[in-house]
């Protein structure tokens, strides 16, 4: 898995440096922030998150384990060559999830969906659509 991530990172670096001509100038970004309390040493010497069952507290081998889920996640793509423009942001703290995603639709309008989910209200989403982008017609040319 690490080699795939490394290869993808090298591909993105080469594309960003302009070494891959003809592929366009697309931009993609991603951000993930995890909030883990326990860590263990991984085989390569980096601290890695402790493995814990994130569901309801259970009983396994005489130990009660519960990991409080907490994270922030963001992702965006802007590719003028293909017209692919989208983004997403989500955060979670315990059982409360808040987020949105947006995308550019073929008619030029932007759809944005804001959502929340929690134990009391369940899942709720509000959809916002911008007006379609209309190109003005060129003015008629008059010749005298």
DSSP file (Angstrom, degrees, kcal/mol; ACC not computed):
  #  RESIDUE AA STRUCTURE BP1 BP2  ACC     N-H-->O    O-->H-N    N-H-->O    O-->H-N    TCO  KAPPA ALPHA  PHI   PSI    X-CA   Y-CA   Z-CA
    1    1 A X     >        0   0    0      0, 0.0     4,-2.1     0, 0.0     5,-0.2   0.000 360.0 360.0 360.0 -41.8    0.0    0.0    0.0
    2    2 A X  H  >  +     0   0    0      1,-0.2     4,-2.5     2,-0.2     5,-0.2   0.882 360.0  53.7 -62.1 -37.4    2.8    2.4    0.9
    3    3 A X  H  > S+     0   0    0      2,-0.2     4,-2.4     1,-0.2    -1,-0.2   0.858 107.2  51.6 -67.2 -33.6    4.4    1.8   -2.6
    4    4 A X  H  > S+     0   0    0      2,-0.2     4,-2.5     1,-0.2    -1,-0.2   0.914 111.4  46.9 -67.1 -42.3    1.1    2.7   -4.3
    5    5 A X  H  X S+     0   0    0     -4,-2.1     4,-2.5     2,-0.2    -2,-0.2   0.911 113.1  49.5 -64.8 -41.7    0.9    6.0   -2.3
    6    6 A X  H  X S+     0   0    0     -4,-2.5     4,-2.2     2,-0.2    -2,-0.2   0.912 111.9  47.8 -63.7 -43.2    4.5    6.7   -3.1
    7    7 A X  H  X S+     0   0    0     -4,-2.4     4,-2.2     2,-0.2    -2,-0.2   0.906 112.5  48.8 -65.2 -41.7    4.0    6.1   -6.8
    8    8 A X  H  X S+     0   0    0     -4,-2.5     4,-2.4     2,-0.2    -2,-0.2   0.900 110.9  51.0 -64.9 -40.2    0.8    8.2   -6.9
    9    9 A X  H  X S+     0   0    0     -4,-2.5     4,-2.4     2,-0.2    -2,-0.2   0.897 109.8  49.8 -62.8 -40.5    2.7   11.0   -5.0
   10   10 A X  H  X S+     0   0    0     -4,-2.2     4,-2.4     2,-0.2    -2,-0.2   0.897 110.0  51.1 -65.3 -39.7    5.5   10.8   -7.6
   11   11 A X  H  X S+     0   0    0     -4,-2.2     4,-2.4     2,-0.2    -2,-0.2   0.922 111.3  47.5 -62.0 -44.7    3.0   11.0  -10.4
   12   12 A X  H  X S+     0   0    0     -4,-2.4     4,-2.6     2,-0.2    -2,-0.2   0.892 111.5  50.8 -64.5 -39.2    1.4   14.1   -8.9
   13   13 A X  H  X S+     0   0    0     -4,-2.4     4,-1.9     2,-0.2    -1,-0.2   0.912 111.5  47.7 -64.5 -41.7    4.8   15.8   -8.3
   14   14 A X  H  <>S+     0   0    0     -4,-2.4     5,-2.5     2,-0.2     6,-0.6   0.902 113.3  48.0 -65.6 -40.7    5.7   15.1  -12.0
   15   15 A X  H ><5S+     0   0    0     -4,-2.4     3,-1.0     1,-0.2    -2,-0.2   0.905 111.9  49.7 -66.0 -40.6    2.4   16.5  -13.2
   16   16 A X  H 3<5S+     0   0    0     -4,-2.6    -1,-0.2     1,-0.2    -2,-0.2   0.834 108.1  53.6 -67.3 -32.4    2.7   19.5  -11.0
   17   17 A X  T 3<5S-     0   0    0     -4,-1.9    -1,-0.2    -5,-0.2    -2,-0.2   0.503 117.3-113.4 -80.8  -3.9    6.3   20.2  -12.3
   18   18 A X  T < 5S+     0   0    0     -3,-1.0    -3,-0.2    -4,-0.4     3,-0.2   0.667  80.0 127.3  83.0  16.4    5.0   20.1  -15.8
   19   19 A X      < +     0   0    0     -5,-2.5     2,-0.8     1,-0.2    -4,-0.2   0.676  62.5  64.0 -80.7 -16.5    6.9   16.9  -16.8
   20   20 A X  S >  S-     0   0    0     -6,-0.6     3,-1.2    -5,-0.1    -1,-0.2  -0.715  79.0-166.6-108.4  80.9    3.8   15.2  -18.1
   21   21 A X  T 3   +     0   0    0     -2,-0.8    -2,-0.0     1,-0.2    -6,-0.0  -0.319  66.5  30.8 -67.7 147.4    2.8   17.4  -21.0
   22   22 A X  T 3  S+     0   0    0      1,-0.0    -1,-0.2    -2,-0.0     3,-0.1   0.366  90.6  96.2  89.1  -5.4   -0.6   17.0  -22.6
   23   23 A X  S <  S-     0   0    0     -3,-1.2     3,-0.2     1,-0.3    -2,-0.1   0.511  84.1-130.6 -93.7  -4.2   -2.3   15.9  -19.4
   24   24 A X        -     0   0    0      1,-0.1     2,-0.3    -4,-0.1    -1,-0.3  -0.284  28.3 -71.3  86.3-174.8   -3.6   19.5  -18.6
   25   25 A X        +     0   0    0     -3,-0.1    55,-0.4    -2,-0.1     2,-0.2  -0.561  62.1 164.1-122.4  65.8   -3.4   21.4  -15.4
   26   26 A X        -     0   0    0     -2,-0.3     2,-0.4    -3,-0.2    53,-0.3  -0.535  22.8-150.5 -81.6 150.1   -5.8   19.8  -13.1
   27   27 A X  E     +A   78   0A   0     51,-2.5    51,-3.4    -2,-0.2     2,-0.4  -0.986  18.3 171.5-124.7 132.2   -5.6   20.5   -9.4
   28   28 A X  E     +A   77   0A   0     -2,-0.4     2,-0.3    49,-0.2    49,-0.2  -0.999   4.3 179.1-138.1 139.9   -6.6   18.0   -6.7
   29   29 A X  E     -A   76   0A   0     47,-2.7    47,-2.5    -2,-0.4     2,-0.3  -0.974   5.9-173.7-140.5 156.4   -6.1   18.3   -2.9
   30   30 A X  E     -A   75   0A   0     -2,-0.3     2,-0.4    45,-0.2    45,-0.2  -0.994   2.3-174.7-149.3 142.3   -6.9   16.3    0.1
   31   31 A X  E     +A   74   0A   0     43,-3.0    43,-2.9    -2,-0.3     2,-0.4  -0.981   3.8 177.6-141.6 126.8   -6.6   16.8    3.8
   32   32 A X  E     -A   73   0A   0     -2,-0.4     2,-0.5    41,-0.2    41,-0.2  -0.995   4.2-174.2-130.5 127.1   -7.3   14.3    6.6
   33   33 A X  E     -A   72   0A   0     39,-2.9    39,-2.0    -2,-0.4     2,-0.4  -0.973   7.1-167.8-122.6 117.3   -6.9   15.0   10.2
   34   34 A X  E     -A   71   0A   0     -2,-0.5     2,-0.6    37,-0.2    37,-0.2  -0.803  11.8-153.4-103.1 146.9   -7.3   12.2   12.7
   35   35 A X        +     0   0    0     35,-1.7     2,-0.4    -2,-0.4    35,-0.1  -0.806  27.6 165.4-119.7  87.4   -7.6   12.6   16.4
   36   36 A X        -     0   0    0     -2,-0.6    33,-0.0     1,-0.1     3,-0.0  -0.810  25.9-164.5-104.7 144.0   -6.4    9.4   18.0
   37   37 A X  S    S+     0   0    0     -2,-0.4     2,-0.3    31,-0.1    -1,-0.1   0.850  73.0  54.2 -93.1 -39.7   -5.5    9.1   21.6
   38   38 A X        +     0   0    0     12,-0.1    12,-2.2     2,-0.0     2,-0.3  -0.735  63.2 179.7 -99.7 146.3   -3.6    5.8   21.6
   39   39 A X  E     -F   49   0B   0     -2,-0.3     2,-0.3    10,-0.3    10,-0.2  -0.955  10.1-164.5-137.6 156.7   -0.6    5.0   19.4
   40   40 A X  E     -F   48   0B   0      8,-2.1     8,-2.4    -2,-0.3     2,-0.4  -0.942  35.2 -96.2-135.2 161.5    1.7    2.0   18.9
   41   41 A X  E     -F   47   0B   0     -2,-0.3     6,-0.2     6,-0.2     2,-0.1  -0.645  38.1-144.0 -81.1 128.1    5.0    1.7   17.2
   42   42 A X    >   -     0   0    0      4,-2.3     3,-1.9    -2,-0.4    -1,-0.0  -0.406  29.3-100.5 -84.7 167.4    4.8    0.5   13.6
   43   43 A X  T 3  S+     0   0    0      1,-0.3    -1,-0.1     2,-0.1    -2,-0.0   0.771 122.6  52.2 -60.6 -25.7    7.4   -1.8   12.0
   44   44 A X  T 3  S-     0   0    0      2,-0.2    -1,-0.3     1,-0.0     3,-0.1   0.361 121.5-103.9 -95.1   7.8    9.0    1.2   10.2
   45   45 A X  S <  S+     0   0    0     -3,-1.9     2,-0.3     1,-0.3    -2,-0.1   0.468  80.5 123.3  92.4   1.6    9.4    3.2   13.4
   46   46 A X        -     0   0    0      1,-0.0    -4,-2.3    -5,-0.0     2,-0.3  -0.711  68.4-107.6 -95.4 149.3    6.5    5.7   12.9
   47   47 A X  E     -F   41   0B   0     -2,-0.3     2,-0.3    -6,-0.2    -6,-0.2  -0.583  41.2-172.9 -72.5 132.3    3.7    6.2   15.4
   48   48 A X  E     -F   40   0B   0     -8,-2.4    -8,-2.1    -2,-0.3     3,-0.1  -0.882  31.5 -87.6-123.8 156.8    0.5    4.7   14.1
   49   49 A X  E     -F   39   0B   0     -2,-0.3   -10,-0.3   -10,-0.2     2,-0.1  -0.298  46.8-105.5 -65.4 146.9   -3.0    4.9   15.5
   50   50 A X        -     0   0    0    -12,-2.2     2,-0.6     1,-0.1   -12,-0.1  -0.462  32.9-118.2 -69.2 142.5   -4.0    2.2   18.0
   51   51 A X        +     0   0    0     -2,-0.1     2,-0.3    -3,-0.1    -1,-0.1  -0.741  48.8 155.8 -84.9 122.2   -6.4   -0.4   16.6
   52   52 A X        -     0   0    0     -2,-0.6     2,-0.5    13,-0.1    15,-0.0  -0.994  49.9-102.5-146.1 149.3   -9.6   -0.3   18.5
   53   53 A X        -     0   0    0     -2,-0.3    14,-0.9     1,-0.1     5,-0.1  -0.611  28.5-161.5 -73.0 122.2  -13.2   -1.3   17.7
   54   54 A X        +     0   0    0     -2,-0.5    15,-0.2    12,-0.2    -1,-0.1   0.386  63.0  83.3 -91.1   4.5  -15.1    2.0   16.9
   55   55 A X  S    S-     0   0    0      1,-0.3    12,-0.2    11,-0.0     3,-0.1   0.049  99.0 -35.9 -87.0-158.3  -18.5    0.5   17.5
   56   56 A X  S    S-     0   0    0      1,-0.1    -1,-0.3    10,-0.1     9,-0.1  -0.254  82.8 -82.5 -60.4 150.8  -20.4    0.1   20.8
   57   57 A X        -     0   0    0     -3,-0.1     2,-0.2     7,-0.1     9,-0.1  -0.304  61.9-178.8 -56.8 132.6  -18.2   -0.8   23.7
   58   58 A X  E     -G   65   0C   0      7,-0.9     7,-0.7    -5,-0.1     2,-0.5  -0.675  29.8-111.1-127.8-179.5  -17.6   -4.5   23.7
   59   59 A X  E     +G   64   0C   0     -2,-0.2     2,-0.4     5,-0.2     5,-0.2  -0.968  39.2 161.6-120.7 117.9  -15.9   -7.2   25.6
   60   60 A X  E >  S-G   63   0C   0      3,-1.8     3,-1.8    -2,-0.5    -2,-0.0  -0.954  71.0 -21.1-140.1 116.8  -12.9   -8.9   24.0
   61   61 A X  T 3  S-     0   0    0     -2,-0.4     3,-0.1     1,-0.3    -1,-0.0   0.788 123.4 -54.7  58.3  30.8  -10.3  -10.9   25.9
   62   62 A X  T 3  S+     0   0    0      1,-0.2     2,-0.4     0, 0.0    -1,-0.3   0.546 115.8 109.6  84.0   5.6  -11.2   -9.2   29.2
   63   63 A X  E <   -G   60   0C   0     -3,-1.8    -3,-1.8     2,-0.0     2,-0.6  -0.951  60.0-143.6-120.4 135.1  -10.7   -5.7   27.9
   64   64 A X  E     -G   59   0C   0     -2,-0.4     2,-0.4    -5,-0.2    -5,-0.2  -0.843  26.3-172.5 -90.3 126.5  -13.3   -3.0   27.2
   65   65 A X  E     +G   58   0C   0     -7,-0.7    -7,-0.9    -2,-0.6     2,-0.3  -0.977  15.4 159.0-126.1 134.7  -12.3   -1.0   24.1
   66   66 A X        -     0   0    0     -2,-0.4     2,-0.6    -9,-0.1   -12,-0.2  -0.938  19.8-160.0-151.8 128.5  -13.8    2.1   22.7
   67   67 A X        -     0   0    0    -14,-0.9     2,-0.6    -2,-0.3   -31,-0.0  -0.954  22.0-132.2-110.5 122.3  -12.3    4.6   20.4
   68   68 A X        -     0   0    0     -2,-0.6     2,-0.4     1,-0.1   -33,-0.1  -0.617  26.9-129.3 -71.9 114.9  -14.0    8.0   20.3
   69   69 A X        +     0   0    0     -2,-0.6    25,-3.7   -15,-0.2     2,-0.3  -0.526  43.2 154.0 -73.0 125.2  -14.4    8.8   16.6
   70   70 A X  E     + B   0  93A   0     -2,-0.4   -35,-1.7    23,-0.2     2,-0.3  -0.930   9.3 135.6-152.4 124.3  -13.1   12.3   15.7
   71   71 A X  E     -AB  34  92A   0     21,-2.1    21,-2.7    -2,-0.3     2,-0.4  -0.987  37.5-141.8-160.5 164.4  -11.8   13.5   12.4
   72   72 A X  E     -AB  33  91A   0    -39,-2.0   -39,-2.9    -2,-0.3     2,-0.4  -0.993  23.4-176.9-128.3 136.0  -11.8   16.3    9.7
   73   73 A X  E     +AB  32  90A   0     17,-3.0    17,-2.9    -2,-0.4     2,-0.3  -1.000   5.6 173.4-138.1 133.9  -11.7   15.4    6.1
   74   74 A X  E     +AB  31  89A   0    -43,-2.9   -43,-3.0    -2,-0.4     2,-0.3  -0.998   1.0 171.1-140.9 145.0  -11.5   17.7    3.0
   75   75 A X  E     +AB  30  88A   0     13,-2.6    13,-2.8    -2,-0.3     2,-0.3  -0.989   2.5 174.4-151.7 140.1  -11.1   16.9   -0.7
   76   76 A X  E     -AB  29  87A   0    -47,-2.5   -47,-2.7    -2,-0.3     2,-0.4  -0.997  11.6-166.8-150.0 151.4  -11.3   19.0   -3.8
   77   77 A X  E     +AB  28  86A   0      9,-2.8     9,-2.1    -2,-0.3     2,-0.3  -0.999   5.3 178.6-134.9 134.7  -10.7   18.7   -7.6
   78   78 A X  E     +AB  27  85A   0    -51,-3.4   -51,-2.5    -2,-0.4     2,-0.5  -0.861  11.3 163.4-137.7 102.2  -10.5   21.5  -10.1
   79   79 A X  E  >> - B   0  84A   0      5,-2.6     4,-2.0    -2,-0.3     5,-1.0  -0.876  14.6-177.8-123.9  97.3   -9.8   20.3  -13.7
   80   80 A X  T  45S+     0   0    0     -2,-0.5    -1,-0.1   -55,-0.4   -54,-0.1   0.772  81.7  63.1 -66.3 -24.1  -10.6   22.9  -16.3
   81   81 A X  T  45S+     0   0    0      1,-0.2    -1,-0.2     3,-0.1   -57,-0.1   0.926 119.4  22.1 -66.2 -45.0   -9.7   20.5  -19.1
   82   82 A X  T  45S-     0   0    0     -3,-0.3    -2,-0.2     2,-0.1    -1,-0.2   0.580 104.0-121.2 -97.6 -12.3  -12.5   18.1  -18.3
   83   83 A X  T  <5 +     0   0    0     -4,-2.0     2,-0.8     1,-0.3    -3,-0.2   0.624  59.9 150.2  80.3  12.9  -14.7   20.5  -16.5
   84   84 A X  E   < +B   79   0A   0     -5,-1.0    -5,-2.6    19,-0.1     2,-0.4  -0.720  11.2 160.6 -84.5 110.9  -14.6   18.4  -13.3
   85   85 A X  E     +B   78   0A   0     -2,-0.8    19,-2.5    19,-0.3     2,-0.3  -0.978  11.5 136.8-133.3 118.6  -15.0   20.7  -10.3
   86   86 A X  E     -BC  77 103A   0     -9,-2.1    -9,-2.8    -2,-0.4     2,-0.3  -0.988  22.6-173.7-156.5 158.8  -16.0   19.3   -6.9
   87   87 A X  E     -BC  76 102A   0     15,-2.3    15,-2.5    -2,-0.3     2,-0.3  -0.986   2.5-168.3-152.9 159.5  -15.2   19.5   -3.3
   88   88 A X  E     -BC  75 101A   0    -13,-2.8   -13,-2.6    -2,-0.3     2,-0.3  -0.991   3.7-177.9-149.7 143.6  -16.2   17.9    0.0
   89   89 A X  E     +BC  74 100A   0     11,-2.6    11,-2.5    -2,-0.3     2,-0.3  -0.988  10.3 169.3-141.0 135.5  -15.6   18.6    3.7
   90   90 A X  E     -BC  73  99A   0    -17,-2.9   -17,-3.0    -2,-0.3     2,-0.4  -0.997   8.6-175.0-145.5 141.6  -16.7   16.5    6.6
   91   91 A X  E     -BC  72  98A   0      7,-2.9     7,-2.5    -2,-0.3     2,-0.4  -0.984   4.1-168.4-134.8 149.7  -16.0   16.5   10.3
   92   92 A X  E     +BC  71  97A   0    -21,-2.7   -21,-2.1    -2,-0.4     2,-0.3  -1.000  12.4 177.2-139.2 138.2  -17.0   14.1   13.0
   93   93 A X  E >  S-BC  70  96A   0      3,-2.2     3,-1.5    -2,-0.4     2,-0.4  -0.864  71.9 -48.4-139.5 103.1  -16.9   14.3   16.8
   94   94 A X  T 3  S-     0   0    0    -25,-3.7   -25,-0.0    -2,-0.3    24,-0.0  -0.585 123.3 -18.2  70.7-125.8  -18.4   11.3   18.4
   95   95 A X  T 3  S+     0   0    0     -2,-0.4     2,-0.6    -3,-0.1    -1,-0.2   0.400 116.0  97.1 -95.5   2.7  -21.8   10.6   16.9
   96   96 A X  E <   -C   93   0A   0     -3,-1.5    -3,-2.2    22,-0.1     2,-0.4  -0.834  50.7-177.2 -97.6 123.6  -22.2   14.1   15.4
   97   97 A X  E     +CD  92 117A   0     20,-2.9    20,-2.2    -2,-0.6     2,-0.4  -0.969   3.4 177.5-120.4 133.6  -21.2   14.4   11.7
   98   98 A X  E     +CD  91 116A   0     -7,-2.5    -7,-2.9    -2,-0.4     2,-0.3  -0.992  19.9 123.9-132.5 140.4  -21.3   17.7    9.8
   99   99 A X  E     -CD  90 115A   0     16,-2.3    16,-3.0    -2,-0.4     2,-0.3  -0.993  33.2-145.8-174.2 179.8  -20.3   18.3    6.2
  100  100 A X  E     -CD  89 114A   0    -11,-2.5   -11,-2.6    -2,-0.3     2,-0.3  -0.976   3.9-162.9-153.2 160.0  -21.0   19.4    2.7
  101  101 A X  E     -CD  88 113A   0     12,-1.8    12,-3.0    -2,-0.3     2,-0.3  -0.982   9.5-171.4-142.0 151.2  -20.1   18.6   -0.8
  102  102 A X  E     -CD  87 112A   0    -15,-2.5   -15,-2.3    -2,-0.3     2,-0.3  -0.974   3.0-177.9-139.5 154.0  -20.4   20.6   -4.0
  103  103 A X  E     -CD  86 111A   0      8,-2.1     8,-2.5    -2,-0.3     2,-0.6  -0.995  30.4-117.2-151.8 149.6  -20.1   20.0   -7.7
  104  104 A X  E     - D   0 110A   0    -19,-2.5   -19,-0.3    -2,-0.3     6,-0.2  -0.780  35.8-145.8 -86.2 121.6  -20.2   21.9  -11.0
  105  105 A X    >   -     0   0    0      4,-3.1     3,-2.3    -2,-0.6    -1,-0.0  -0.455  26.4-102.2 -87.7 162.5  -23.1   20.5  -13.0
  106  106 A X  T 3  S+     0   0    0      1,-0.3    -1,-0.1     2,-0.1    -2,-0.0   0.768 120.2  57.0 -56.7 -28.6  -23.0   20.3  -16.9
  107  107 A X  T 3  S-     0   0    0      2,-0.1    26,-0.8     1,-0.0    -1,-0.3   0.445 121.6-104.3 -84.2   2.7  -25.3   23.3  -17.3
  108  108 A X  S <  S+     0   0    0     -3,-2.3    -2,-0.1     1,-0.4     2,-0.1   0.332  81.7 126.0  93.7  -6.7  -22.8   25.5  -15.3
  109  109 A X        -     0   0    0     24,-0.1    -4,-3.1    23,-0.1     2,-0.5  -0.423  56.1-129.3 -79.4 161.8  -24.9   25.6  -12.1
  110  110 A X  E     -D  104   0A   0     -6,-0.2    20,-2.3    21,-0.2     2,-0.5  -0.956  12.9-156.5-115.5 127.3  -23.3   24.5   -8.7
  111  111 A X  E     -DE 103 129A   0     -8,-2.5    -8,-2.1    -2,-0.5     2,-0.4  -0.899  12.5-175.9-100.9 127.5  -25.1   22.0   -6.5
  112  112 A X  E     -DE 102 128A   0     16,-3.0    16,-3.2    -2,-0.5     2,-0.5  -0.992   6.2-166.5-125.4 128.1  -24.1   22.2   -2.8
  113  113 A X  E     -DE 101 127A   0    -12,-3.0   -12,-1.8    -2,-0.4     2,-0.5  -0.962   1.4-167.3-116.2 119.1  -25.4   19.7   -0.3
  114  114 A X  E     +DE 100 126A   0     12,-2.6    12,-2.9    -2,-0.5     2,-0.3  -0.901  17.1 179.1-103.8 132.9  -25.0   20.5    3.4
  115  115 A X  E     -DE  99 125A   0    -16,-3.0   -16,-2.3    -2,-0.5     2,-0.3  -0.949  18.2-174.0-138.3 155.1  -25.7   17.6    5.8
  116  116 A X  E     -DE  98 124A   0      8,-2.4     8,-2.8    -2,-0.3     2,-0.3  -0.966   3.8-173.2-139.3 154.3  -25.7   16.7    9.4
  117  117 A X  E     +DE  97 123A   0    -20,-2.2   -20,-2.9    -2,-0.3     2,-0.3  -0.964  16.8 145.7-149.7 134.3  -26.2   13.4   11.3
  118  118 A X  E  >  - E   0 122A   0      4,-1.2     4,-1.6    -2,-0.3   -22,-0.1  -0.947  57.9 -93.2-156.3 176.1  -26.5   12.7   15.0
  119  119 A X  T  4 S+     0   0    0     -2,-0.3     4,-0.1     1,-0.2   -23,-0.1   0.802 119.0  43.1 -65.9 -30.5  -28.3   10.4   17.4
  120  120 A X  T  4 S+     0   0    0      2,-0.1    -1,-0.2     1,-0.1    -3,-0.0   0.887 126.2  24.1 -87.6 -41.1  -31.2   12.8   18.0
  121  121 A X  T  4 S-     0   0    0      1,-0.3    -2,-0.2     3,-0.0     2,-0.1   0.555  89.8-147.9-104.8 -10.1  -32.1   14.0   14.5
  122  122 A X  E  <  -E  118   0A   0     -4,-1.6    -4,-1.2     2,-0.0     2,-0.5  -0.456  56.1 -19.4  73.1-151.1  -30.8   11.3   12.3
  123  123 A X  E     +E  117   0A   0     -6,-0.2     2,-0.4    -2,-0.1    -6,-0.2  -0.807  66.0 176.7 -96.5 129.8  -29.5   12.3    8.8
  124  124 A X  E     -E  116   0A   0     -8,-2.8    -8,-2.4    -2,-0.5     2,-0.4  -0.998   4.1-175.7-133.0 136.6  -30.6   15.6    7.4
  125  125 A X  E     -E  115   0A   0     -2,-0.4     2,-0.5   -10,-0.2   -10,-0.2  -0.992  11.2-161.6-134.4 141.3  -29.5   17.2    4.1
  126  126 A X  E     -E  114   0A   0    -12,-2.9   -12,-2.6    -2,-0.4     2,-0.5  -0.990  14.0-152.2-121.6 125.5  -30.2   20.6    2.5
  127  127 A X  E     -E  113   0A   0     -2,-0.5     2,-0.4   -14,-0.2   -14,-0.2  -0.851   9.6-170.9-103.3 129.5  -29.6   21.0   -1.2
  128  128 A X  E     -E  112   0A   0    -16,-3.2   -16,-3.0    -2,-0.5     2,-0.5  -0.972   1.4-169.6-117.0 131.3  -28.7   24.4   -2.7
  129  129 A X  E     -E  111   0A   0     -2,-0.4   -18,-0.2   -18,-0.2     2,-0.1  -0.986  11.3-146.3-121.4 127.7  -28.6   24.9   -6.5
  130  130 A X        -     0   0    0    -20,-2.3     2,-0.1    -2,-0.5     3,-0.1  -0.435  37.8 -86.2 -81.1 164.6  -27.2   28.0   -8.1
  131  131 A X        -     0   0    0     -2,-0.1   -21,-0.2     1,-0.1    -1,-0.1  -0.416  53.8 -95.6 -68.2 146.6  -28.7   29.4  -11.3
  132  132 A X        -     0   0    0    -23,-0.1     2,-0.5     1,-0.1   -24,-0.2  -0.304  39.9-109.7 -60.9 146.9  -27.2   27.9  -14.5
  133  133 A X        -     0   0    0    -26,-0.8     2,-0.5    -3,-0.1   -24,-0.1  -0.697  36.5-164.7 -80.6 123.2  -24.5   29.8  -16.1
  134  134 A X        -     0   0    0     -2,-0.5     2,-0.5   -26,-0.1   -26,-0.0  -0.943  14.1-138.5-114.5 126.9  -25.7   31.4  -19.4
  135  135 A X        -     0   0    0     -2,-0.5     3,-0.1     1,-0.1     2,-0.1  -0.711  28.4-120.4 -80.4 126.0  -23.3   32.8  -22.0
  136  136 A X        -     0   0    0     -2,-0.5     2,-0.1     1,-0.1     3,-0.1  -0.383  29.8-107.9 -66.5 144.5  -24.7   36.1  -23.4
  137  137 A X        -     0   0    0      1,-0.1    -1,-0.1    -2,-0.1     3,-0.1  -0.451  40.6-101.1 -69.5 143.0  -25.3   36.1  -27.1
  138  138 A X        -     0   0    0     -2,-0.1     2,-0.1     1,-0.1    -1,-0.1  -0.348  40.7-103.4 -65.4 146.2  -22.8   38.2  -29.1
  139  139 A X        -     0   0    0      1,-0.1    -1,-0.1    -3,-0.1     2,-0.1  -0.437  42.4-102.7 -67.8 141.0  -24.1   41.6  -30.2
  140  140 A X        -     0   0    0     -2,-0.1     2,-0.5     1,-0.1    -1,-0.1  -0.387  34.3-122.6 -65.6 141.9  -25.0   41.7  -33.8
  141  141 A X        -     0   0    0     -2,-0.1     2,-0.5    -3,-0.1    -1,-0.1  -0.737  22.4-155.8 -88.8 130.3  -22.4   43.4  -36.0
  142  142 A X        -     0   0    0     -2,-0.5     2,-0.5     2,-0.0     0, 0.0  -0.912   6.3-166.9-107.6 130.8  -23.6   46.4  -38.0
  143  143 A X              0   0    0     -2,-0.5    -2,-0.0     1,-0.1     0, 0.0  -0.972 360.0 360.0-118.2 129.4  -21.8   47.4  -41.2
  144  144 A X              0   0    0     -2,-0.5    -1,-0.1     0, 0.0    -2,-0.0   0.385 360.0 360.0-106.0 360.0  -22.5   50.8  -42.8
